[in-house]
Amino acid sequence: MRILVTGGAGFIGSAVVRRAIKSREHSILNLDSLTYAANLDNLAEVDGDARYQFVQADIVDEKRMVEILADYKPDAIMHLAAESHVDRSIDGPGTFVQTNIIGTYSLLQAARVYLDTAPAEVKSRFRFHHVSTDEVYGSLGAEGSFTETTPYAPRSPYSASKAASDMLVRAWGETFGVPIVLTNCSNNYGPYQFPEKLIPVVILNALAGRTIPVYGDGKNIRDWLYVDDHAEALLTVLERGRLGETYNVGGDNEMSNIDLVREICRIMDRKRPGTAPHEALIEFVTDRPGHDFRYAIDASKIKSELGWTPSVKGFEGLEATIDWYLDNEDWWTKILGRGHTTDRIGLSKR
């Protein structure tokens, strides 16, 4: 397949590109606007491969999207380009509305134009795969899991913008006949994650001997999904998922934030004993506004229909992730050198 991947220089997008090139025969056009969290270093191992191309463009630019689709003639679009950090959505929700909602609209419109003039064989195999989040479902109590039919109840500007984009994709499928498939995933982690998310923040702060902030009482629960498992799930859904369907992708790996942070500290104690005990760096801070209590994914549909299941369970992926950050200091020091810090954001009341 010829696949256009939007946001392919980001954390999850680059994992999809690397896996597609390494484990499949697909050709990939990586389209990314290279905002702060994008990093072409994530793609060094596939750069130069004849089946990989990169173009810098913004999905909000509908005219440019039309031109790129007409030129590349993809068999599929994997739409991963998005603003994704909840704390940033609190400080600057407008950017999330532009990229996640208007950008998705522009891409859908460009897909319509492309399909209107595409040969019949392209139309018959084309699909628009929209990649979303479990956060659109809102917050769970102590019991239960999100399924594909759970009503949407987003509670942050980020999740609201993703919920809106999901609805646009479904509407363009129903009204305009765009062949669509959607996935909603749980929290991802692993190598190349931009150091604003919880796990890399804890690793880098522990390494530097800096305070490790934990929101509220730390009892909020997430289902953690190793990014390479997620990339495999996304490619599987693209290749074999039923059109018009949604597939939830989870890691079968629930844990509270404080348990996760403490486990990272214990691993860091072993790997960097000179700065132990790292748990002494934990500081409970004022909770995030609208902080969802618990996410949990029921991934039985993708398992039963497509045979996908997560290969990384429990704390297995944490050690590999920590090793990657310790072994790839050049990667994250470049990011910090551009002015990024691990200081807290997301307290804006404007």
Residue pairs with C-beta under 8 A, 6 or more apart in sequence:
1 26
1 27
1 74
1 75
1 76
1 125
1 238
1 239
2 26
2 27
2 29
2 72
2 73
2 74
2 75
2 76
3 20
3 26
3 27
3 28
3 29
3 74
3 75
3 76
3 77
3 78
3 238
4 29
4 31
4 68
4 69
4 72
4 74
4 76
4 77
4 78
5 13
5 16
5 17
5 20
5 28
5 29
5 30
5 31
5 77
5 78
5 80
6 13
6 31
6 32
6 59
6 77
6 78
6 79
6 80
6 81
6 107
7 13
7 31
7 32
7 38
7 79
7 80
7 81
7 82
8 14
8 16
8 17
8 28
8 30
8 31
8 32
8 43
8 54
8 80
9 30
9 32
9 34
9 38
9 39
9 40
9 42
9 43
9 54
10 32
10 37
10 38
10 39
10 42
10 80
10 81
10 84
10 194
11 37
11 42
11 188
11 192
11 193
11 194
11 227
12 80
12 131
12 188
12 227
12 230
12 231
12 234
13 30
13 32
13 80
13 81
14 39
14 42
14 43
14 192
15 190
15 192
15 227
15 228
15 230
15 231
16 78
16 80
16 231
16 234
16 235
17 28
17 30
17 43
17 46
17 52
18 42
18 43
18 45
18 46
18 231
19 228
19 231
19 232
19 235
20 26
20 28
20 235
21 28
21 46
21 49
21 51
21 52
22 45
22 46
23 232
23 235
24 235
25 51
26 51
27 51
27 52
27 53
28 46
28 51
28 52
28 53
29 53
29 54
29 55
29 68
29 72
29 74
30 43
30 52
30 53
30 54
30 55
31 54
31 55
31 56
31 57
31 59
31 68
31 81
32 38
32 54
32 56
32 57
32 81
33 56
33 57
33 58
33 59
33 81
34 40
34 56
35 83
36 340
37 84
37 85
37 194
37 196
39 192
39 194
39 331
39 335
40 47
40 54
41 331
41 334
42 192
43 52
43 54
46 52
47 54
53 72
55 68
57 64
57 65
57 68
58 64
58 103
59 65
59 79
59 81
59 99
59 103
59 104
59 106
59 107
60 98
60 99
60 102
60 103
60 106
61 106
62 106
62 109
62 110
65 106
65 107
65 109
65 110
66 109
66 110
66 113
66 114
68 110
69 110
69 111
69 113
69 114
70 113
70 114
70 117
73 118
73 122
74 126
75 122
75 125
75 126
75 127
76 125
76 126
76 127
76 128
76 129
76 238
77 107
77 111
77 127
77 128
77 129
78 129
78 131
78 234
78 238
79 104
79 107
79 128
79 129
79 130
79 131
79 169
80 131
81 99
81 103
82 99
82 100
82 103
82 131
82 162
82 165
83 89
83 95
83 96
83 99
83 100
83 158
83 161
84 133
84 158
85 158
85 196
85 197
86 135
86 156
86 158
86 159
86 288
86 346
87 196
87 288
87 344
87 345
87 346
88 95
88 96
88 158
88 196
88 345
88 346
89 96
89 156
89 157
89 158
89 161
89 346
90 156
90 157
90 288
90 289
90 290
90 345
90 346
90 347
90 348
91 345
91 346
91 347
91 348
92 348
93 157
93 161
96 157
96 158
96 161
97 157
97 161
99 161
100 158
100 161
100 162
100 164
100 165
101 161
101 164
101 165
101 168
104 130
104 165
104 168
104 169
105 168
108 128
108 168
108 169
108 172
108 176
108 178
111 128
111 172
111 178
112 172
112 176
112 178
115 122
115 123
115 126
115 177
115 178
118 126
126 179
127 179
127 180
127 181
127 238
127 243
128 169
128 172
128 173
128 178
128 179
128 180
128 181
129 180
129 181
129 182
129 183
129 234
129 237
129 238
129 241
130 165
130 166
130 169
130 180
130 181
130 182
130 183
131 182
131 183
131 185
131 234
132 162
132 165
132 166
132 182
132 183
132 184
132 185
133 159
133 162
133 184
133 185
134 146
134 184
134 185
134 186
134 223
134 248
134 250
134 295
134 297
135 154
135 156
135 158
135 159
135 162
135 292
135 295
136 152
136 154
136 159
136 162
136 163
136 166
136 184
137 146
137 150
137 151
137 152
137 153
137 184
137 295
138 152
138 153
138 154
138 155
138 159
138 292
139 153
139 155
139 292
139 293
139 294
139 295
140 146
140 292
140 293
140 294
140 295
140 296
141 293
141 294
142 294
144 296
145 250
145 296
145 297
145 298
146 184
146 248
146 295
146 296
146 297
146 298
147 248
147 298
147 301
148 184
148 245
148 246
148 247
148 248
148 301
152 163
152 166
152 167
154 160
154 162
154 163
155 290
155 292
156 290
156 292
166 182
166 184
169 178
169 180
169 182
170 180
170 182
172 178
172 180
173 179
173 180
173 243
173 244
179 243
180 243
180 244
181 237
181 238
181 241
181 242
181 243
181 244
181 245
181 246
181 247
182 245
182 246
182 247
183 233
183 234
183 237
183 246
183 247
183 248
183 249
184 246
184 247
184 248
184 249
184 297
185 225
185 230
185 233
185 248
185 249
185 250
185 297
186 222
186 223
186 224
186 225
186 249
186 250
186 251
186 295
186 296
186 297
187 222
187 223
187 224
187 225
187 295
188 224
188 225
188 226
188 227
188 230
189 197
189 199
189 224
189 225
189 226
189 227
189 317
189 318
189 321
190 226
190 227
190 228
190 317
190 320
190 321
190 324
191 227
191 320
191 321
191 324
191 325
191 328
192 227
192 324
192 331
193 199
193 200
193 227
193 321
194 200
194 335
195 201
195 204
195 332
195 335
195 336
195 340
195 342
196 340
196 342
196 345
198 257
198 260
198 261
199 260
199 264
199 318
199 321
200 325
200 332
201 212
201 213
201 342
202 212
202 260
202 261
202 264
202 265
203 264
203 268
203 321
203 322
203 325
203 326
204 210
204 325
204 332
204 342
205 211
205 212
205 281
205 342
206 212
206 264
206 265
206 268
206 272
206 275
206 278
206 281
207 268
207 272
207 275
207 325
207 326
209 275
209 281
210 281
210 342
211 281
211 282
211 283
212 261
212 265
212 278
212 281
212 282
212 283
213 283
213 285
213 344
214 257
214 258
214 261
214 282
214 283
214 284
214 285
215 257
215 284
215 285
215 286
215 287
215 288
215 291
216 284
216 286
216 287
216 288
216 291
217 258
217 284
218 256
218 257
218 258
218 261
218 284
219 256
219 257
219 258
219 293
220 256
220 257
220 291
220 292
220 293
220 294
221 254
221 255
221 256
221 257
221 293
221 294
221 295
221 296
222 254
222 255
222 257
222 260
222 294
222 295
223 250
223 251
223 252
223 253
223 254
223 295
223 296
223 297
224 251
224 253
224 254
224 255
224 260
224 317
225 249
225 250
225 251
225 253
225 310
226 251
226 310
226 311
226 312
226 316
226 317
228 312
229 251
229 310
229 311
229 312
230 249
232 308
233 247
233 249
233 302
233 308
234 249
236 302
236 306
236 307
236 308
237 247
237 249
237 302
237 306
237 308
240 306
241 247
241 305
241 306
242 305
247 301
247 302
247 305
247 306
248 297
248 298
248 299
248 301
248 302
249 297
249 299
249 302
249 308
250 296
250 297
250 298
250 299
250 310
251 297
251 310
251 312
251 313
252 299
252 310
252 313
253 310
253 312
253 313
253 314
254 294
254 296
255 263
258 282
260 318
261 282
262 279
262 282
263 315
263 318
264 278
264 318
264 322
265 277
265 278
265 279
265 281
265 282
266 278
266 279
267 315
267 318
267 319
267 322
268 275
268 276
268 278
268 322
269 276
269 277
269 278
269 279
271 322
271 323
271 326
272 278
272 326
285 344
286 347
288 346
289 346
289 347
299 309
299 310
302 308
303 309
325 332
